[in-house]
């Protein structure tokens, strides 16, 4: 068990899914939001969906300060605001960014780079002591939240801190049927967003929900 995991932006689809799976794995989860009341409502809702879950809500800065591991699950447009509010509380902590940097271009989703780099690199630049891991990019938010649903696929993890990646990989292993795969350092992280764009395009084309499994490992 960790000393508690915060999910910043935990009231959005991805945040709710991550929080639900972590809670189902037995972790104490702090659901973060811009508004504490909204976070508390979301935590109570998830507690009804995940029997025995240890969940509570808090405003994002309080959630980040209280947790040992922090997931950043805000939309791309909200990353700068989260860093402005919470950077001091991320010092020395494992920070898992699950933000897909995508935008529609000519009818297709494309991965984009922000002016100062991809999200993982931006966090690492703002908080040099943070132990940043990029991952959880390819699992459906709805499937993550439906904790009784069997998940399939690999969770690709990128980061320069090997111990941090191992810690996050251990969390993945506690989510039934998911397998963590070390995909390399933060320099590889942009490729995760490109792969997400491809999977979403496949979903749209074939009217399904795809994931990814790496064979040969």
C-alpha positions as CSV (number, residue, x, y, z in Angstrom):
1,X,0.0,0.0,0.0
2,X,1.1,3.6,-0.6
3,X,0.6,6.5,1.8
4,X,-2.3,7.6,-0.4
5,X,-2.8,8.5,-4.0
6,X,-4.2,11.8,-5.3
7,X,-6.0,12.0,-8.7
8,X,-5.9,15.6,-9.7
9,X,-8.8,16.3,-12.1
10,X,-10.4,13.3,-10.5
11,X,-14.0,14.3,-11.5
12,X,-13.4,14.0,-15.2
13,X,-13.9,10.7,-17.1
14,X,-10.2,9.6,-17.0
15,X,-9.8,10.7,-13.4
16,X,-12.8,8.8,-12.3
17,X,-11.7,5.7,-14.1
18,X,-8.2,5.8,-12.6
19,X,-9.5,6.6,-9.1
20,X,-12.0,3.7,-9.3
21,X,-9.3,1.2,-10.3
22,X,-6.9,2.4,-7.7
23,X,-9.6,2.2,-5.0
24,X,-10.6,-1.3,-6.2
25,X,-6.9,-2.3,-5.8
26,X,-7.1,-1.3,-2.1
27,X,-5.4,2.0,-2.3
28,X,-6.5,5.1,-0.3
29,X,-7.5,7.5,-3.0
30,X,-8.0,11.3,-2.8
31,X,-10.2,12.6,-5.6
32,X,-9.0,16.1,-6.5
33,X,-11.0,18.9,-8.2
34,X,-11.0,22.6,-8.5
35,X,-13.9,22.6,-6.1
36,X,-13.7,20.6,-2.9
37,X,-17.4,20.0,-2.8
38,X,-17.4,18.5,-6.3
39,X,-14.5,16.3,-5.3
40,X,-16.3,15.1,-2.3
41,X,-19.4,14.3,-4.3
42,X,-17.3,12.3,-6.9
43,X,-15.6,10.4,-4.1
44,X,-19.0,9.5,-2.5
45,X,-20.3,8.3,-5.9
46,X,-17.3,6.1,-6.5
47,X,-17.5,4.7,-3.0
48,X,-21.0,3.4,-3.9
49,X,-19.6,1.8,-7.0
50,X,-16.5,0.2,-5.4
51,X,-17.5,-1.7,-2.2
52,X,-15.0,-1.2,0.6
53,X,-13.2,1.6,-1.2
54,X,-11.2,4.2,0.8
55,X,-12.0,7.4,-1.0
56,X,-12.3,11.1,-0.1
57,X,-12.4,14.3,-2.0
58,X,-10.4,17.5,-1.7
59,X,-9.5,20.6,-3.7
60,X,-6.5,19.8,-6.0
61,X,-3.8,21.6,-3.9
62,X,-4.9,19.8,-0.7
63,X,-5.1,16.5,-2.5
64,X,-1.6,16.9,-3.9
65,X,-0.2,17.9,-0.6
66,X,-1.7,14.9,1.3
67,X,-0.7,12.1,-1.1
68,X,2.5,10.2,-1.6
69,X,1.8,9.6,-5.3
70,X,-0.1,12.0,-7.6
71,X,-1.9,11.3,-10.8
72,X,-2.4,14.3,-13.2
73,X,-5.6,13.6,-15.1
74,X,-6.8,17.0,-16.0
75,X,-7.5,18.0,-19.7
76,X,-4.6,19.3,-21.6
77,X,-5.8,22.9,-21.3
78,X,-5.8,22.6,-17.5
79,X,-2.2,21.4,-17.0
80,X,-0.7,24.9,-16.5
81,X,-3.3,25.8,-13.9
82,X,-2.6,22.6,-12.0
83,X,1.1,23.2,-12.0
84,X,0.5,26.8,-10.8
85,X,-1.6,25.5,-7.9
86,X,0.2,22.3,-7.0
87,X,3.9,22.5,-8.1
88,X,5.2,22.9,-4.6
89,X,3.3,19.9,-3.4
90,X,4.8,17.7,-6.1
91,X,8.3,18.1,-4.9
92,X,10.1,14.8,-4.7
93,X,6.9,12.8,-5.4
94,X,6.0,10.2,-8.0
95,X,3.8,12.1,-10.5
96,X,1.9,10.0,-13.1
97,X,0.6,12.0,-16.0
98,X,-2.2,10.4,-18.0
99,X,-3.0,13.4,-20.2
100,X,-3.5,12.7,-23.8
101,X,-2.3,15.7,-25.8
102,X,-4.6,15.4,-28.9
103,X,-6.6,17.7,-31.2
104,X,-8.7,17.1,-34.3
105,X,-7.0,17.9,-37.6
106,X,-8.8,17.4,-40.9
107,X,-11.2,15.0,-39.2
108,X,-8.6,13.0,-37.5
109,X,-7.1,13.1,-34.0
110,X,-3.5,14.1,-33.9
111,X,-1.0,14.2,-31.1
112,X,0.3,17.7,-30.5
113,X,3.2,19.2,-28.7
114,X,2.6,22.1,-26.3
115,X,4.7,25.2,-26.7
116,X,7.1,24.0,-23.9
117,X,7.0,20.3,-24.7
118,X,4.8,17.3,-24.0
119,X,2.9,17.2,-20.6
120,X,5.4,14.9,-18.9
121,X,8.4,17.0,-19.8
122,X,6.5,20.2,-18.8
123,X,5.9,18.8,-15.4
124,X,9.5,17.7,-15.1
125,X,10.7,21.2,-16.1
126,X,8.4,23.0,-13.6
127,X,9.2,20.5,-10.8
128,X,12.7,19.2,-11.4
129,X,12.6,17.0,-8.3
130,X,9.3,15.3,-9.3
131,X,9.6,11.7,-10.3
132,X,7.5,11.8,-13.5
133,X,6.0,8.8,-15.2
134,X,3.9,8.9,-18.3
135,X,1.3,6.2,-18.8
136,X,-2.2,4.8,-18.7
137,X,-2.8,6.4,-22.1
138,X,-4.5,3.6,-23.9
139,X,-7.1,2.2,-21.5
140,X,-10.7,3.4,-22.0
141,X,-11.9,5.7,-19.2
142,X,-15.3,3.9,-19.1
143,X,-13.6,0.5,-18.9
144,X,-11.4,1.7,-16.1
145,X,-14.3,3.0,-14.1
146,X,-16.4,-0.2,-14.6
147,X,-14.3,-2.1,-12.0
148,X,-16.2,-5.4,-12.5
149,X,-15.3,-5.4,-16.2
150,X,-12.2,-7.4,-17.3
151,X,-9.5,-5.2,-18.8
152,X,-7.2,-6.3,-21.5
153,X,-3.9,-5.0,-22.8
154,X,-0.6,-3.5,-21.7
155,X,0.0,-0.2,-19.8
156,X,3.1,1.4,-21.4
157,X,5.1,3.4,-18.9
158,X,7.8,6.0,-19.7
159,X,10.0,7.8,-17.2
160,X,13.6,8.6,-16.3
161,X,13.3,7.4,-12.7
162,X,13.5,3.6,-12.7
163,X,12.3,3.2,-9.2
164,X,9.3,5.4,-9.8
165,X,8.4,3.3,-12.9
166,X,8.6,0.1,-10.8
167,X,6.3,1.6,-8.2
168,X,3.7,2.5,-10.9
169,X,4.2,-0.9,-12.5
170,X,3.3,-2.5,-9.2
171,X,0.1,-0.5,-9.1
172,X,-0.8,-1.7,-12.7
173,X,-0.2,-5.4,-11.7
174,X,-2.9,-5.0,-9.0
175,X,-5.4,-4.2,-11.7
176,X,-6.6,-7.6,-13.0
177,X,-5.5,-8.5,-16.5
178,X,-3.4,-5.4,-17.1
179,X,0.3,-5.8,-17.6
180,X,2.9,-3.0,-17.2
181,X,5.5,-2.5,-19.9
182,X,8.5,-0.3,-19.5
183,X,8.6,1.7,-22.7
184,X,11.7,3.7,-21.8
185,X,12.5,7.2,-20.7
186,X,10.5,10.5,-20.9
187,X,12.0,11.0,-24.4
188,X,9.7,8.2,-25.6
189,X,6.5,9.7,-23.9
190,X,5.4,11.6,-27.0
191,X,5.0,8.4,-28.9
192,X,2.3,7.3,-26.4
193,X,0.1,10.1,-27.5
194,X,0.6,9.2,-31.2
195,X,-0.4,5.6,-30.4
196,X,-3.5,6.9,-28.5
197,X,-4.5,8.9,-31.6
198,X,-4.2,5.7,-33.7
199,X,-6.3,3.6,-31.3
200,X,-9.0,6.3,-31.2
201,X,-9.1,6.4,-35.0
202,X,-9.5,2.6,-35.1
203,X,-12.3,2.8,-32.5
204,X,-14.1,5.3,-34.7
205,X,-13.5,3.3,-37.9
206,X,-14.6,-0.1,-36.5
207,X,-17.1,1.1,-33.9
208,X,-15.3,-0.6,-31.0
209,X,-12.9,0.0,-28.2
210,X,-9.3,-1.1,-28.8
211,X,-6.3,-1.4,-26.6
212,X,-2.8,-2.6,-27.1
213,X,-0.8,-5.7,-26.3
214,X,2.9,-6.0,-27.0
215,X,3.9,-9.5,-28.1
216,X,7.4,-10.9,-27.7
217,X,7.9,-9.6,-24.1
